Amino acid sequence: MAQAVVPAMQCQMGALGKSAVRARPAAAGGRVWGVRKAARGTSGFKVLALGPETTGVVQRMNQLLDMDTTPFTDKIIAEYIWVGGSGIDIRSKSRTISKPVEDPSELPKWNYDGSSTGQAPGEDSEVILYPQAIFKDPFRGGNNIIVMCDTYTPQGEPIPTNKRARAAQIFSDPKVSSQVPWFGIEQEYTLMQRDVNWPLGWPVGGYPGPQGPYYCAVGSDKSFGRDISDAHYKACLYAGIEISGTNGEVMPGQWEYQVGPSVGIDAGDHIWASRYLLERITEQAGVVLTLDPKPIQGDWNGAGCHTNYSTKSMREDGGFEVIKKAILNLSLRHDLHISEYGEGNERRLTGLHETASISDFSWGVANRGCSIRVGRDTEAKGKGYLEDRRPASNMDPYTVTALLAETTILWEPTLEAEALAAKKLAMNV
């Protein structure tokens, strides 16, 4: 019988006592998962995958990892993070800052070797990091921080993978900022067994039972990776990320968390910072994170990044008419949006598994098989928000949020195009 590489998780909670780990023996070749209360002044939790032969080493390391340096120095550690050359990978490096800071403007710019991240040629490899947003560091605790950066040439020009700069321009436009655009982003992801590229909880070379029992499920035979999801939830709350919920998804080994409502550029900053935290937690747990929109072919749900969106006008009385006008605009720029909504999305948007076809634009009330879904509550109240179900799990949140704002607020179609679109969608506007 085929066996899963990662055994069932065993959870352990308790006070540390001199910052030591109390790990109970694991089954042969297995791991004990520890969710631990940390020493005073640190972040409050750790996620560990412990092998019996390494427990002593981990105990000694944790005495240093959990050390609170606040009584001994004003200096802090700032972890600068940025989007790498693939447009989906996250890079980071640390530096010492002389004292605690509260605003990105207090932090220095920094540089890195862009030729090693696929973002610059070797003969001119310097890329400059501009600090843009600060989050508390749940791994180091204390006054230490995580710094979301974007990337520029030494001359101050955004490099091609810097999608934040263009988004910031759009969100700073007075027409956009006056509409106070809200975003709620549903980030789906899949946990994979390391070395075998197969979902967590699945038998290697085999398949679990059909979809149905796994969505929002409980039980060791239906839910795989809950400790990771819960640890990530707490890490986001500690960091100051606007996380609003989490749940197990339709495909076993797949999870979702929601970030928002976030205003404007904050939505992109918070999603990227939350992805960084998830990468770090899965790194500690010995599990691989993938944002592939269709990691397993066949009768299995893909992974998306549904983006809920509203403007001030949509949230006010009469807002449903504004929503319908926005849907018309989105239909006219469907191809543009699809081209920016993530790599490999054609494998997910098939018209099956709660998706619309990638080739066709559609909308509906409470219909999860449409490109754009409007909730029953929005229809009943005559105001609210829309859900764009097209973005893939690996989408760039700066690009998606800025494009939604641009298409629905700044871009104006011709009256003829609008009339044709309204007729095609059977929509009275």
Salt bridges, closest charged atoms under 4 A:
ASP66 OD2 - ARG36 NH2 3.55
ASP66 OD1 - LYS46 NZ 3.24
GLU79 OE1 - ARG140 NH1 2.84
ASP89 OD2 - ARG91 NE 2.75
ASP137 OD2 - ARG140 NH1 3.53
GLU186 OE1 - HIS306 ND1 3.39
ASP221 OD1 - LYS222 NZ 2.92
ASP269 OD1 - ARG164 NE 2.95
ASP292 OD1 - ARG347 NH1 3.07
ASP299 OD1 - HIS353 NE2 2.70
GLU316 OE2 - LYS312 NZ 2.70
ASP317 OD1 - LYS383 NZ 3.02
GLU321 OE2 - LYS324 NZ 3.16
ASP377 OD2 - LYS381 NZ 3.40
GLU379 OE1 - ARG376 NH1 3.61
GLU387 OE2 - HIS306 ND1 3.41
GLU387 OE1 - ARG373 NE 2.48
GLU387 OE2 - ARG389 NH1 3.29
ASP388 OD1 - ARG390 NE 2.91
GLU406 OE2 - ARG166 NH2 2.85
GLU406 OE1 - ARG333 NH1 3.47
GLU412 OE1 - LYS325 NZ 3.76
GLU418 OE2 - LYS325 NZ 3.31
